[in-house]
């Protein structure tokens, strides 16, 4: 028997938010998160009881993120006054440096890192999401992590502490 949808949101909401933030950045993440769970709520009654709910939600989040990127590409946006750093309202969040570092990665690397390391998806599922091969998804994730370690050595130190 499937749990009530409210429990699904409580259990998987933080992961979905981390993924959409990593893929889209903070500005559009909340809308993508909401859109993800609205779509999921409508489809949840038809989801098989044995489905991998987290992978299903990340798939929906991926599609919502693509929708946001496509919509943004169709809008004219002024760039002259764009700040060079993250907005101060997110500066107090844990791992704000990591969020910014992931956001700076090229799209395929950012997606692979977010989907594998934040959502825990296997490379085969990531490949299906981004229309690639499992080997290419693994390579993009490895390249992304290597870039993060080179560019932000303090993040590698934090990871070492978290592993021990």
C-alpha positions as CSV (number, residue, x, y, z in Angstrom):
1,X,0.0,0.0,0.0
2,X,1.3,3.5,-0.9
3,X,1.8,6.0,1.8
4,X,-0.4,9.2,1.8
5,X,0.9,11.8,-0.5
6,X,1.6,14.2,2.4
7,X,4.2,11.7,3.7
8,X,5.8,11.5,0.2
9,X,6.2,15.3,0.2
10,X,7.7,15.2,3.7
11,X,10.0,12.4,2.9
12,X,11.2,13.4,-0.6
13,X,10.6,17.2,-0.6
14,X,14.1,18.2,0.6
15,X,15.8,16.0,-2.0
16,X,13.7,17.4,-4.8
17,X,14.4,20.9,-3.6
18,X,18.2,20.3,-3.5
19,X,18.0,18.8,-7.1
20,X,16.0,21.7,-8.6
21,X,18.3,24.3,-6.8
22,X,21.4,22.6,-8.2
23,X,19.9,22.4,-11.7
24,X,18.2,25.8,-11.8
25,X,19.7,28.0,-9.0
26,X,17.7,29.5,-6.2
27,X,15.7,32.0,-8.2
28,X,13.5,29.4,-10.0
29,X,13.9,26.4,-7.6
30,X,10.8,27.1,-5.5
31,X,8.5,27.3,-8.5
32,X,9.9,24.1,-10.0
33,X,9.6,22.4,-6.6
34,X,5.9,23.4,-6.4
35,X,5.2,22.4,-10.0
36,X,6.9,19.1,-9.4
37,X,4.7,18.2,-6.5
38,X,1.5,19.6,-8.1
39,X,2.1,17.3,-11.1
40,X,3.1,14.4,-8.8
41,X,-0.1,14.8,-6.7
42,X,-2.2,14.5,-9.9
43,X,-0.4,11.4,-11.0
44,X,0.2,9.7,-7.6
45,X,-3.1,7.7,-7.6
46,X,-1.9,5.9,-10.8
47,X,1.7,5.3,-9.6
48,X,2.3,1.5,-8.9
49,X,2.8,0.7,-5.3
50,X,6.2,-0.8,-6.0
51,X,7.5,2.3,-7.9
52,X,10.7,4.1,-6.9
53,X,9.0,7.2,-5.6
54,X,12.2,9.3,-5.3
55,X,13.3,8.5,-8.9
56,X,9.8,9.2,-10.1
57,X,9.8,12.6,-8.4
58,X,13.3,13.5,-9.7
59,X,12.1,12.6,-13.2
60,X,9.2,15.0,-12.8
61,X,11.5,17.7,-11.3
62,X,13.9,17.3,-14.3
63,X,11.0,17.9,-16.7
64,X,9.8,20.9,-14.7
65,X,13.4,22.3,-14.7
66,X,13.6,21.9,-18.5
67,X,10.3,23.8,-18.7
68,X,11.7,26.6,-16.6
69,X,14.9,26.8,-18.7
70,X,12.9,26.8,-21.9
71,X,10.5,29.5,-20.7
72,X,13.5,31.7,-19.5
73,X,15.2,31.3,-22.9
74,X,12.1,32.8,-24.5
75,X,12.0,35.8,-22.2
76,X,14.2,38.8,-22.7
77,X,16.1,39.4,-19.4
78,X,18.3,42.4,-18.7
79,X,21.8,41.5,-17.5
80,X,23.5,44.8,-16.9
81,X,22.5,44.9,-13.2
82,X,22.9,41.2,-12.5
83,X,24.9,40.6,-9.3
84,X,28.1,38.7,-9.5
85,X,27.5,36.8,-6.3
86,X,24.6,34.8,-4.8
87,X,21.8,36.9,-3.4
88,X,22.3,37.7,0.3
89,X,19.0,36.1,1.3
90,X,20.6,32.7,0.7
91,X,24.0,33.4,2.2
92,X,23.1,31.9,5.5
93,X,22.1,28.5,4.0
94,X,24.3,25.6,4.8
95,X,26.6,24.8,1.9
96,X,25.9,28.0,0.0
97,X,29.4,27.8,-1.5
98,X,28.6,24.3,-2.8
99,X,25.3,25.4,-4.2
100,X,27.0,28.2,-6.1
101,X,29.8,25.9,-7.3
102,X,27.4,23.3,-8.6
103,X,25.3,26.0,-10.3
104,X,28.5,27.2,-12.1
105,X,29.1,23.8,-13.7
106,X,28.2,23.2,-17.4
107,X,24.6,21.9,-17.8
108,X,25.3,18.2,-18.3
109,X,27.8,18.1,-15.4
110,X,25.4,20.1,-13.1
111,X,22.5,17.7,-13.9
112,X,24.7,14.5,-13.5
113,X,26.1,15.8,-10.2
114,X,22.7,16.8,-8.9
115,X,20.8,13.7,-9.9
116,X,23.5,11.3,-8.8
117,X,24.9,12.9,-5.7
118,X,21.9,14.8,-4.4
119,X,19.1,12.5,-5.5
120,X,21.0,9.3,-5.4
121,X,19.9,8.1,-8.9
122,X,22.0,5.5,-10.7
123,X,23.7,6.5,-13.9
124,X,21.3,4.4,-16.0
125,X,18.3,6.5,-14.8
126,X,20.3,9.8,-15.2
127,X,21.0,8.7,-18.8
128,X,17.3,8.3,-19.5
129,X,16.6,11.7,-18.0
130,X,19.1,13.6,-20.0
131,X,18.9,11.5,-23.1
132,X,22.4,10.1,-22.9
133,X,24.3,6.9,-22.1
134,X,25.1,5.7,-18.6
135,X,28.8,6.0,-19.4
136,X,28.3,9.6,-20.5
137,X,26.3,10.4,-17.4
138,X,29.1,8.8,-15.2
139,X,31.7,10.8,-17.1
140,X,29.8,14.1,-16.7
141,X,29.4,13.5,-13.0
142,X,33.1,12.6,-12.6
143,X,34.1,15.7,-14.6
144,X,31.7,17.9,-12.5
145,X,33.1,16.5,-9.2
146,X,36.7,17.0,-10.4
147,X,35.9,20.6,-11.4
148,X,34.4,21.2,-8.0
149,X,37.4,19.8,-6.2
150,X,39.8,21.8,-8.3
151,X,37.9,25.1,-8.1
152,X,36.7,24.8,-4.5
153,X,39.3,22.9,-2.6
154,X,37.6,23.7,0.7
155,X,34.6,21.7,-0.5
156,X,36.8,18.6,-0.8
157,X,38.0,19.1,2.8
158,X,34.3,19.4,3.9
159,X,33.5,16.1,2.1
160,X,36.5,14.4,3.8
161,X,35.2,15.5,7.2
162,X,31.7,14.3,6.4
163,X,33.0,10.8,5.4
164,X,34.8,10.2,8.6
